Amino acid sequence: MGLAPSAEASVTPAFRPPERPCYIEGAWTSPRYGTAGYNLLLQPAGRVYFAGDWLSHEVAWQHGAFVAARSAVSALHQRVMAG
Ligand SMILES: Cc1cc2nc3c(=O)[nH]c(=O)nc-3n(C[C@H](O)[C@H](O)[C@H](O)COP(=O)(O)OP(=O)(O)OC[C@H]3O[C@@H](n4cnc5c(N)ncnc54)[C@H](O)[C@@H]3O)c2cc1C
């Protein structure tokens, strides 16, 4: 499954070993914060929610991972509570 074209265009890996499959992209990879691709990935794809340091304002830090995880869990919670 690939990303929408707008998301793919905004992903800029800092490091990508040539043997890695293209969708892994390598370490410290993130769509540019605040771009259309970034905002698209903040939205769930059906029942699938995305989270990770790469989907925060602090890529490559645990803080970013916590922020993104909390955001995804909060969105799930709201969805469940809404019925
Ligand atoms: C060498 C190094 C040093 C670092 N030092 C620091 C530091 O000092 N301080 C700091 O704050 N941060 C540091 N970081 C960054 C920190 O480790 C990350 O920001 C944090 O671990 C990201 O958490 P995450 O949950 O977003 O992703 P991850 O911790 O990468 O978790 C993602 C998980 O998903 C799993 N996964 C991937 N694909 C699939 C799949 N298809 N199916 C099922 N599971 C899958 C992976 O195996 C992994 O367990 C460092 C990172 C590295 C590499």
The ligand as an ORCA input file, in Angstrom:
! r2SCAN-3c Opt
* xyz 0 1
  C      20.668      5.233     17.810
  C      19.475      6.015     18.322
  C      19.616      6.800     19.446
  C      18.534      7.514     19.943
  N      18.674      8.285     21.059
  C      17.621      8.947     21.565
  C      17.734      9.723     22.756
  O      18.793      9.802     23.388
  N      16.621     10.379     23.208
  C      15.406     10.321     22.550
  O      14.437     10.915     23.030
  N      15.287      9.615     21.416
  C      16.344      8.921     20.901
  N      16.220      8.188     19.761
  C      14.933      8.214     19.051
  C      13.896      7.296     19.695
  O      14.439      6.003     19.807
  C      12.677      7.292     18.770
  O      12.230      8.625     18.595
  C      11.525      6.477     19.342
  O      11.927      5.171     19.657
  C      10.427      6.436     18.315
  O       9.356      5.686     18.841
  P       8.220      5.208     17.889
  O       7.235      4.490     18.745
  O       7.747      6.346     17.042
  O       8.909      4.178     16.851
  P       9.759      2.870     17.135
  O      10.388      2.886     18.500
  O      10.644      2.752     15.931
  O       8.670      1.738     17.146
  C       8.086      1.254     15.956
  C       7.847     -0.229     16.150
  O       7.055     -0.710     15.048
  C       7.578     -1.942     14.657
  N       7.154     -2.163     13.258
  C       7.614     -1.561     12.139
  N       6.962     -2.024     11.072
  C       6.067     -2.923     11.515
  C       5.103     -3.731     10.886
  N       4.923     -3.706      9.575
  N       4.366     -4.548     11.663
  C       4.527     -4.574     13.005
  N       5.421     -3.822     13.668
  C       6.177     -3.016     12.914
  C       9.070     -1.818     14.828
  O       9.680     -3.080     14.934
  C       9.144     -1.037     16.140
  O       9.158     -1.869     17.282
  C      17.291      7.457     19.258
  C      17.165      6.653     18.117
  C      18.245      5.939     17.653
  C      18.078      5.082     16.419
*
